[in-house]
Amino acid sequence: MQVRSPSLRTLLQSSRHSPGPSVRSIFLASFTGDLRATRGSPVQLRMRPILHNSRLYKSAPCLHPCRQASTSGGPGWYEGIADSSPVHMTEQLLTWVNQTTGLPWWATIVCTTFALRTAITLPLGAYQAVIIAKVEGLQPEIAELAKRLHYEISVRAKEKNWTDKKCRYQFKKNLKRIVSELYVRDNCHPFKASVLIWVQLPMWVCLSLALRNFSMGVSDVASALQGELTVGGALWFSDLTLPDSTWIIPISLGLINLLITEIFALRRLEASKVQKYMTNIIRGISVVMVPLAASVPSSMALYWLSSSCVGLGHNLLLRSPRLRKLFRIPTMRSDSDTPYRDIASSFIAKYVK
């Protein structure tokens, strides 16, 4: 069919009377024609139904270059992180420590973990303890100001005939403002206590992926070091590129993490529902880490165990009265002159007797 006018409306009107195949909607048809025709020249228009019986997936026209989906076409997010610059810098750090000290790889992993956690996370842990102690010290003052605010709101409500909903809104709004001012005054916003997590978690990920790259030989440098890791272990985990078949490291990791969790739980005098909920979540994560550590190379599992052991030691050190004075950590209600004896007695009373 030839259409003399290049107008789209004329084309659509002409297509309605053409004896071509029936088309239900304009979205179900494909238009093909010579778009290079000049003004006044005939334009060839052909309409073909895209949905045509059962031959849709056999002979349907492809208007653009078709690409088949491939799961291995590009690196995923996990491979992208494992090939990132921070992970490669961590690989260089581990290699430098191993070559400088001349230690076997299992000792390199343990010593590097101890050095990084002592130099970075121990000061941050002390800073976290300072923030928590300051926030706890503000609770009596906050409670007293809340009583005064409640009295002022009740007086103002009688003067202006506020409803109960209005009173609750004003109380929460003003109490939030007062608490924020106290946090600014003492420089102890609770969010600052989470700095330790935001530093420790990326460091944990980078070291884990660096050891994973070494164990799997994913690059030329890692391939050269993979042979060293196969003989760089000790005792029952002589090959650091293979998982621990005895499950000694994974089970030890789970027990250490549970012990850290229970020490934190025993320290709280009155745990809230949210704190109890978070404690149960951490307990679940500690249990899940056991089969996970049994499925990764022993180098990664050894690092996780070393990191947990160092973390347990740091938590116990921060209970020492002398160390708390050294870091100028304010006194808390749960502080004791004999913290380790109290932890042991509380643990025995809760889980043994």
C-alpha positions, -999 to 999 in steps of 0.1 A, spaced: 0 0 0 13 34 -9 6 65 11 13 99 -5 13 120 26 41 116 52 17 125 80 14 100 108 -23 106 111 -28 98 74 -7 67 78 -29 54 107 -61 62 89 -49 44 57 -38 14 77 -74 9 90 -87 2 55 -58 -18 43 -64 -56 37 -33 -65 59 -34 -88 89 -56 -77 118 -38 -59 146 -54 -54 180 -32 -25 192 -5 -3 178 18 -18 204 13 -52 188 26 -42 154 60 -33 140 63 -6 113 89 -10 86 94 15 58 119 35 39 124 65 63 148 81 38 120 91 15 118 127 7 88 149 11 61 141 -15 76 107 -24 57 75 -16 66 58 17 64 21 18 46 9 50 42 -27 60 25 -39 92 33 -72 107 18 -86 139 44 -94 165 22 -118 182 15 -144 156 2 -178 167 28 -200 183 58 -187 163 64 -158 186 96 -170 200 107 -186 168 106 -158 142 98 -126 161 117 -97 146 146 -83 166 148 -45 162 180 -42 182 211 -63 185 201 -92 209 224 -102 238 219 -133 257 220 -131 295 252 -145 309 259 -151 346 296 -152 340 299 -122 316 311 -98 343 323 -98 379 297 -98 406 297 -76 437 316 -101 457 344 -104 430 344 -66 427 351 -62 464 377 -89 464 395 -71 435 392 -36 450 421 -14 460 417 -17 498 419 -55 495 450 -53 473 466 -29 498 459 -54 525 475 -81 504 506 -60 501 506 -54 539 505 -91 546 532 -99 521 554 -72 536 550 -85 571 557 -120 560 589 -110 540 601 -86 567 597 -109 597 604 -142 580 576 -158 600 555 -187 586 522 -177 573 501 -188 602 523 -167 625 521 -138 601 483 -139 602 482 -140 640 508 -113 645 493 -89 619 458 -94 635 472 -86 669 491 -56 657 462 -40 638 436 -46 664 459 -33 692 469 -2 672 435 6 658 406 -10 676 419 -9 712 420 30 713 386 30 695 373 6 721 384 29 749 368 58 731 336 38 729 337 31 766 341 68 773 310 77 753 290 49 769 300 60 804 292 96 797 257 87 783 251 66 813 261 94 836 236 117 820 206 95 827 199 109 863 200 144 849 178 135 820 153 119 844 152 150 866 147 173 836 120 151 823 100 155 855 103 192 854 93 192 817 63 171 825 52 196 852 56 226 828 37 208 801 8 201 825 7 237 836 7 250 800 -19 225 790 -44 239 816 -37 274 804 -42 267 767 -66 237 770 -43 213 752 -55 178 744 -36 147 757 -22 142 722 -9 177 721 7 173 755 25 141 745 37 157 713 51 188 732 67 166 758 85 143 733 96 173 712 110 193 741 126 163 758 144 154 725 157 189 723 169 188 759 187 155 755 204 166 723 217 197 741 231 176 769 248 153 743 264 184 727 274 198 760 292 167 771 303 157 735 289 122 739 263 115 712 255 78 712 263 75 675 300 81 683 300 48 701 295 30 668 328 44 653 345 11 664 321 -9 642 326 13 612 363 8 614 366 -28 625 341 -42 600 359 -29 568 392 -40 582 378 -75 589 364 -77 554 396 -66 537 418 -90 556 394 -119 550 392 -113 513 430 -108 510 436 -142 526 409 -157 504 427 -143 473 460 -158 485 444 -192 492 426 -194 459 453 -179 437 430 -155 419 458 -133 406 495 -137 395 508 -125 428 483 -146 447 492 -177 427 528 -173 437 519 -171 473 494 -199 472 522 -224 472 536 -209 504 502 -211 521 499 -248 513 529 -254 536 525 -223 559 502 -239 585 509 -257 617 497 -286 638 464 -300 623 460 -271 598 493 -275 578 476 -264 546 461 -230 549 444 -232 516 420 -260 527 392 -258 552 398 -272 587 384 -307 584 387 -313 622 363 -283 630 386 -273 658 391 -237 646 354 -232 637 341 -245 670 367 -225 689 356 -194 670 320 -199 679 328 -205 716 350 -173 718 323 -152 702 296 -166 725 319 -158 755 323 -122 744 286 -119 740 279 -133 774 304 -110 791 287 -80 776 253 -94 787 265 -101 823 277 -65 826 243 -49 820 224 -44 852 190 -39 837 188 -49 800 160 -35 779 139 -55 754 160 -41 725 193 -50 742 180 -85 749 169 -88 713 202 -77 699 220 -100 723 200 -130 709 209 -119 673 246 -118 681 243 -152 697 227 -165 665 255 -149 644 281 -166 666 265 -200 659 262 -194 622 299 -185 620 308 -221 630 297 -238 597 308 -208 577 344 -210 592 344 -247 584 337 -241 547 364 -214 540 402 -218 538 420 -223 571 438 -190 566 405 -171 568 392 -192 597 425 -187 616 423 -149 611 387 -149 624 397 -169 655 427 -147 661 406 -115 658 380 -129 682 407 -139 707 423 -104 706 389 -88 709 381 -109 740 415 -99 755 408 -62 748 373 -64 764 388 -79 795 416 -53 796 390 -24 794 375 -38 826 407 -32 845 404 -2 869 440 9 861 435 8 824 402 27 827 420 54 847 447 55 820 422 61 793 402 85 815 370 65 812 343 79 836 331 57 864 300 36 857 275 19 880 287 -15 868 323 -7 876 340 -28 903 374 -30 920 375 -68 912 359 -70 877 374 -104 867 362 -121 899 328 -106 895 326 -118 859 336 -154 869 311 -155 898 283 -141 876 291 -166 849 291 -195 873 259 -184 890 241 -181 856 253 -211 837 268 -236 862 247 -235 893 
